[in-house]
């Protein structure tokens, strides 16, 4: 079988779906499936899970998508800590690693903390994605959820 990541040097060639990606000084563990020429689906896990939570759905989703399920930094097979743990920064890192792997037309889907990162991707990196699915997470009231730059609590009507 051909390696779907041939020509994408950011990924190791070990295994068929377990990969690592070097990005911004981090090593990111990733499960991948599908053809990078198809629209991408970036799956983000919650706490205390790893990307292995998506093992049972990767093959089915890969029939229509290039699927990437990264371990969040410092979890699972990922090594290193980002400069900031802000969700905006985590979204930038994971989108950048996905783009470097050849992902295009990206939909980000996440639950729990992964949902918070998916929300930040939609809020702060909307020009880089085509959609977001935010599941089972709670964001702070006021400006954090709405992207409001005003004082805490403004815009909560």
C-alpha positions in Angstrom: 0.0 0.0 0.0 1.2 3.5 -0.7 2.0 6.0 2.1 -0.7 8.7 1.8 1.9 11.1 3.3 4.6 10.6 0.7 5.9 14.0 -0.2 4.9 15.5 3.2 8.2 15.5 5.1 6.6 16.7 8.4 5.4 13.1 9.0 7.5 10.1 9.8 6.9 7.0 7.7 6.5 4.6 10.6 3.3 2.6 10.6 0.2 3.1 8.5 -1.8 5.4 10.8 0.5 6.2 13.8 2.7 9.2 12.9 4.6 12.0 14.5 4.9 15.5 13.2 7.5 18.0 14.2 6.0 21.5 14.4 7.2 24.7 16.2 9.7 22.7 18.3 7.0 20.1 19.4 6.6 16.5 18.5 2.9 15.8 17.9 1.6 12.3 17.9 -1.0 11.8 15.2 -3.3 9.1 13.9 -4.0 9.7 10.2 -6.1 8.1 7.5 -7.3 8.9 4.0 -6.0 10.8 1.1 -4.5 14.3 1.7 -6.2 15.5 -1.6 -9.6 15.1 0.1 -11.1 17.7 2.5 -9.5 17.4 6.0 -11.1 16.5 9.3 -9.0 17.5 12.3 -10.2 15.6 15.4 -9.3 16.9 18.8 -9.7 14.8 22.0 -10.6 15.9 25.5 -9.2 15.3 28.9 -7.9 12.8 30.0 -8.0 11.1 26.6 -5.5 10.8 23.7 -6.1 10.6 20.0 -6.7 6.9 20.5 -10.3 7.8 21.4 -10.8 8.1 17.6 -9.4 4.7 16.7 -12.9 3.2 16.0 -14.0 5.9 13.5 -10.8 6.8 11.5 -11.3 4.2 8.7 -15.0 5.1 8.1 -14.2 8.9 8.1 -11.3 8.3 5.7 -13.5 7.2 2.9 -14.4 10.9 2.3 -11.8 12.8 4.2 -8.1 13.1 5.1 -8.4 12.5 8.8 -5.9 13.8 11.4 -6.2 13.1 15.1 -3.4 14.7 16.9 -2.5 14.2 20.6 -2.7 17.6 22.2 0.8 18.9 23.3 2.3 16.9 26.2 -0.3 14.2 26.0 0.0 10.7 24.5 2.7 10.5 21.9 3.2 14.3 21.8 6.3 15.7 23.4 7.2 19.3 24.4 5.2 22.2 25.7 4.0 25.1 23.6 5.0 28.6 24.6 1.4 29.2 25.7 -1.4 26.9 26.7 -4.0 29.4 25.4 -6.5 27.7 23.2 -5.8 30.2 20.4 -2.1 29.1 20.4 -3.0 25.4 20.6 -5.4 25.9 17.6 -2.6 27.6 15.7 -0.2 24.8 16.4 -2.6 22.0 15.4 -3.9 23.8 12.3 -0.3 24.5 11.3 0.7 20.9 11.7 -2.3 19.8 9.7 -1.6 22.3 6.9 2.0 21.1 6.8 0.7 17.5 6.4 -1.2 18.6 3.3 -4.6 19.2 4.9 -6.9 21.6 3.0 -10.6 22.6 3.5 -10.3 21.7 7.2 -13.2 21.0 9.5 -12.1 21.0 13.2 -14.1 18.8 15.5 -13.4 18.4 19.2 -14.9 17.6 22.6 -14.1 18.8 26.1 -10.8 20.7 25.9 -10.6 19.7 22.2 -13.9 21.5 21.8 -12.4 24.6 23.4 -9.5 24.4 20.9 -12.0 23.9 18.0 -13.9 27.0 19.2 -10.7 29.0 19.3 -9.9 27.8 15.7 -13.3 29.1 14.6 -13.0 32.3 16.5 -9.3 33.2 15.9 -8.4 31.3 12.8 -11.6 31.3 10.8 -9.8 32.0 7.5 -7.9 28.7 7.8 -10.9 26.4 8.3 -14.2 25.7 6.6 -16.1 24.6 9.7 -16.0 23.6 13.4 -17.8 21.1 15.5 -17.7 21.9 19.2 -18.9 19.2 21.5 -19.3 18.7 25.3 -17.3 21.7 26.4 -17.9 24.8 28.5 -16.3 28.0 27.7 -16.2 31.0 30.0 -19.1 33.4 30.0 -19.0 36.7 28.3 -16.0 37.6 26.1 -14.3 34.3 26.1 -17.2 32.5 24.3 -18.4 35.4 22.2 -15.0 36.8 21.3 -16.1 40.1 22.9 -13.2 42.5 23.6 -15.1 44.4 26.3 -15.2 44.0 30.0 -16.0 40.7 31.6 -19.7 40.0 31.4 -20.5 42.5 28.6 -22.6 41.1 25.9 -24.1 38.4 28.1 -27.7 39.1 27.1 
